[in-house]
Amino acid sequence: MQLQQLRYFVEVAETRHFTHAADNLGVSQPTLSKQIHTLESSLGAPLFERIRGGITLTVAGETLLPLAQRMVADADAALDAVRDIVGLRRGEVRLGATPSLCSSLVPAVLRTYREDHPDIQLHVSEGSSQDLIANLLAHGLDLALIVQPEHALDPALETTDLVRESLVVASVADGPPLTVARQLDLVELRHTPMVMFRKGYDIRDVTLHACERAGFTPKFAVEGGEMDAVLAFVEAGLGVALVPSMVLANRPLLRATPLAPPGMRRTIAIAQRRGAVLPHAAAALREVLVEHIASGRLPFGVRAL
């Protein structure tokens, strides 16, 4: 018993006429009659009885009709649902990103995506790269924007490098310049109070290692915040902070001072589970992200790869 045979049976049962049913289905009457006969043979019972001026359902046909109608309707609903997903008329995307990217790169990308696909539900998770990687591996995310770690990534994941971003020293804009030169040697901050991110935050470890290589231990004015809190503390004049250059794009109260060569940089990548087939909605978001970066609409200090 095939779905097509049930669809033919329902049409004949509802029209009570083989010729009209064949026309509605777009098939010849002999083809329709053959399929109904095959269905009756597989069920072991006749479904229709010919009467003067038309046909009527047998007891077997009356029993089968509501079941066949429901099966055909369910099949049509399933097909429509899949077509909606493929056509991006429904679905969801679970994107993870670090706080600095959530406040800089991600909003513009999601705005473009939303304009093209307004019916897709967007779920954004904010966290450290380590947390996002764990969430990806646990199948809690489809995609994650992460900072490429210095050590090897989990082999169950694959990444594509997107941009390389400079770290700059953020200080209060109406305060005295940190240096008279255009660029600042990191060691010049050895006596300057710093606002430090919480433990486990990507930039915290990068900053501490860089200061150690420069031969000093930084002095903390305050520590424990995430990106928004750290920037607010710097705006309040509590200290300076090493931050990604793109987070200062819309912070007029802060001044960005570049670091002298070799400087400090980080690579932003898009990560997903290796070998996994992305949902159509997630694949479309990935494409919008790549196109946004390729367009060159990136803040100062950020270079597409």
Buried (B, 14 or more C-beta within 10 A) or exposed (E): EEEBBBBBBBBBBEBBBBEBBBBBBEBEBEEBBEBBEBBBEEBEEBBBEEEEEEBEBBEBBEBBBEEBBEBBEEBEEEEEEEEBBEEBBBBEBBBBBBBBBBBBBBEBBBEBBEEEBEEBEBEBBBBBBBBBBBBBBEEBBBBBBBBBBEEEBBEEBBBEEBBBBBBBBBBBBEEEEBBEEEEBEBEBBBEBBBBBBEEEBBBBBBBBEBBEEBEEEBBEBBBBBBBEBBBBBBBEBBBBBBBBBBBBBEBEBBBBBBBBEEBBBBBBBBBBBEEBEBBBBBBBBBEBBBEBBEEEEBBEBBEBE
